[in-house]
Amino acid sequence: MKGITILGATGSVGTTTLDVVGRHRNRFQVIALTAHADVEGLLRQCLDHHPQYAVMVEETAAQRLRVRSKQLGLNVQVLSGKQALEDVAKLPENDCIMAAIVGAAGLLPTLAAVSTGKRVLLANKESLVMAGQLFMQAVREHGAELIPIDSEHNAIFQCLSSQERHGVRRILLTASGGPFRGWSQEKLRGITPAQACAHPKWSMGRKISVDSATLMNKGLEVIEARWLFETPPEHIEVLVHPQSIVHSLVEYADGSVLAQLSNPDMRTPIACGLAWPERLDAGVQSLDLCALGHLDFEPPDLITFPCLQLAKQAAQAGGSAPAILNAANEIAVQAFLEGQLPFTAIAHVVEQTLEQVFPSNPASIEAVLECDRRARIMAAAAMARVAA
Ligand SMILES: NC(=O)c1ccc[n+]([C@@H]2O[C@H](COP(=O)([O-])OP(=O)(O)OC[C@H]3O[C@@H](n4cnc5c(N)ncnc54)[C@H](OP(=O)(O)O)[C@@H]3O)[C@@H](O)[C@H]2O)c1
């Protein structure tokens, strides 16, 4: 039996992970599940998977979960607060930790998981975007086994695993293009959160759905790939592939190109991460290429979707630039989701924040967090200017 803790269990990646785990109850034992405030969601998961610990970040939510679990006779220890996220990530019973909290809030718990030297399944790409160098340094120092869960990076991981990395010429990251592929900037002006969250191929949390619609998600993934695969950003290319069947490709010096294909279903990369190097039945349908008929590829539209270009520039600039980009994006996306900022203004807020926060070379995680804090203040000011 392998012990697994899921950070961000009630989200899209968290629930999909439990779907895969639930198909193999003889192989996995759930040790801890965490959520921010979704009491009923976490309660349902506790009833189904019987973890030893459940964490709610909000204390009032934790109180409600304690009452509800007692009423239902559940034997689970309910913890609360940010520190509890790190504590359960470090439990000795864990063999594997799924890092699936959304945004910068995932950085410290994911680093806590890394510090155990265990297998870490990385969905929280923002950790690597904010603190790539320090994060990978911690992975090496603690001997953690890092397996990417983003479908693109998991595809690259699979294409690289038995190969010599020095023979890699290029990484080709595929992108679906999001719900507004082919649209003009003019048409994007009145986009609502509901439209932005209606992704044509993937069902995901709201923040990553908006990032996919602006193409910022692909920019964050370029930065993620840069650190995961020790590849300079100029050797990472983005390719729009609307069917989302080819999840990414690796080109080698001899001209060989390896790709990983599957239906767009997160259970595939999650099952790969859980079982690697073995393979698990993830409940995913077989791929029917004849039914698909064709696979299309096109270059991304960097004019209509400037966030991808901003992220590539931040990747090139290095230092704190990606952390500044990430913080500004989180602030702007949240404002858009709350109806306070137009969709097309997200890129303006990110661009202005990058122009106004002096980039540095953070030497510690504390310095990264300070940079994140300053960038959020500047992004809020940029938002006020954009709205004026
Ligand atoms: N969804 C996908 O298909 C997909 C694919 C690749 C990569 N990813 C990455 O995986 C991560 C999670 O994405 P998602 O789509 O699963 O997000 P999501 O559906 O929004 O779920 C986020 C999870 O994190 C918890 N959470 C939110 N804010 C938190 C905070 N401040 N502190 C602690 N926990 C917090 C949420 O708890 P509550 O439910 O209580 O709010 C929930 O459990 C993101 O980094 C995303 O980029 C997602």
The ligand as a Tripos MOL2 file, in Angstrom:
@<TRIPOS>MOLECULE
LIG
   48    52     1     0     0
SMALL
NO_CHARGES

@<TRIPOS>ATOM
      1 N1         -7.4070   21.4960  -13.5600 N.am      1 LIG1
      2 C1         -6.5480   20.9560  -14.3990 C.2       1 LIG1
      3 O1         -6.9300   20.1820  -15.3090 O.2       1 LIG1
      4 C2         -5.0870   21.2680  -14.2840 C.ar      1 LIG1
      5 C3         -4.2010   20.7610  -15.2310 C.ar      1 LIG1
      6 C4         -2.8460   21.0140  -15.0840 C.ar      1 LIG1
      7 C5         -2.3710   21.7660  -14.0280 C.ar      1 LIG1
      8 N2         -3.2560   22.2740  -13.1320 N.ar      1 LIG1
      9 C6         -2.7340   23.0700  -12.0150 C.3       1 LIG1
     10 O2         -3.1080   22.4250  -10.8040 O.3       1 LIG1
     11 C7         -3.3840   23.3920   -9.7890 C.3       1 LIG1
     12 C8         -4.8100   23.1910   -9.2930 C.3       1 LIG1
     13 O3         -5.6990   23.4570  -10.3490 O.3       1 LIG1
     14 P1         -7.2600   23.0930  -10.2490 P.3       1 LIG1
     15 O4         -7.8240   23.3700  -11.5810 O.co2     1 LIG1
     16 O5         -7.4310   21.7440   -9.6440 O.co2     1 LIG1
     17 O6         -7.7370   24.2320   -9.2150 O.3       1 LIG1
     18 P2         -9.1150   24.3370   -8.4240 P.3       1 LIG1
     19 O7        -10.1310   23.4360   -9.0400 O.co2     1 LIG1
     20 O8         -9.4230   25.7720   -8.2890 O.co2     1 LIG1
     21 O9         -8.7480   23.7250   -6.9740 O.3       1 LIG1
     22 C9         -7.8420   24.3350   -6.1470 C.3       1 LIG1
     23 C10        -7.6800   23.5670   -4.8450 C.3       1 LIG1
     24 O10        -6.8290   24.3440   -3.9810 O.3       1 LIG1
     25 C11        -7.5610   24.7300   -2.7990 C.3       1 LIG1
     26 N3         -7.1770   26.1140   -2.4720 N.ar      1 LIG1
     27 C12        -7.5670   27.2530   -3.0880 C.ar      1 LIG1
     28 N4         -6.9980   28.3260   -2.5120 N.ar      1 LIG1
     29 C13        -6.2380   27.8520   -1.5080 C.ar      1 LIG1
     30 C14        -5.4270   28.4780   -0.5190 C.ar      1 LIG1
     31 N5         -5.2720   29.8150   -0.4590 N.pl3     1 LIG1
     32 N6         -4.7790   27.6920    0.3770 N.ar      1 LIG1
     33 C15        -4.9150   26.3420    0.3300 C.ar      1 LIG1
     34 N7         -5.6940   25.6840   -0.5620 N.ar      1 LIG1
     35 C16        -6.3340   26.4440   -1.4750 C.ar      1 LIG1
     36 C17        -9.0280   24.6100   -3.1570 C.3       1 LIG1
     37 O11        -9.8230   24.4230   -1.9800 O.3       1 LIG1
     38 P3        -11.4080   24.8390   -1.9980 P.3       1 LIG1
     39 O12       -12.0450   23.8370   -2.9160 O.co2     1 LIG1
     40 O13       -11.8250   24.7060   -0.6020 O.co2     1 LIG1
     41 O14       -11.4770   26.2440   -2.5330 O.co2     1 LIG1
     42 C18        -8.9750   23.3650   -4.0630 C.3       1 LIG1
     43 O15        -8.8740   22.2100   -3.2780 O.3       1 LIG1
     44 C19        -3.1380   24.7600  -10.4380 C.3       1 LIG1
     45 O16        -1.8360   25.1840  -10.1530 O.3       1 LIG1
     46 C20        -3.2840   24.4790  -11.9360 C.3       1 LIG1
     47 O17        -2.5160   25.3700  -12.7260 O.3       1 LIG1
     48 C21        -4.5930   22.0410  -13.2250 C.ar      1 LIG1
@<TRIPOS>BOND
     1     1     2 1
     2     2     3 2
     3     2     4 1
     4     4     5 ar
     5     4    48 ar
     6     5     6 ar
     7     6     7 ar
     8     7     8 ar
     9     8     9 1
    10     8    48 ar
    11     9    10 1
    12     9    46 1
    13    10    11 1
    14    11    12 1
    15    11    44 1
    16    12    13 1
    17    13    14 1
    18    14    15 2
    19    14    16 1
    20    14    17 1
    21    17    18 1
    22    18    19 2
    23    18    20 1
    24    18    21 1
    25    21    22 1
    26    22    23 1
    27    23    24 1
    28    23    42 1
    29    24    25 1
    30    25    26 1
    31    25    36 1
    32    26    27 ar
    33    26    35 ar
    34    27    28 ar
    35    28    29 ar
    36    29    30 ar
    37    29    35 ar
    38    30    31 1
    39    30    32 ar
    40    32    33 ar
    41    33    34 ar
    42    34    35 ar
    43    36    37 1
    44    36    42 1
    45    37    38 1
    46    38    39 2
    47    38    40 1
    48    38    41 1
    49    42    43 1
    50    44    45 1
    51    44    46 1
    52    46    47 1
@<TRIPOS>SUBSTRUCTURE
     1 LIG1         1 GROUP 0 **** ****
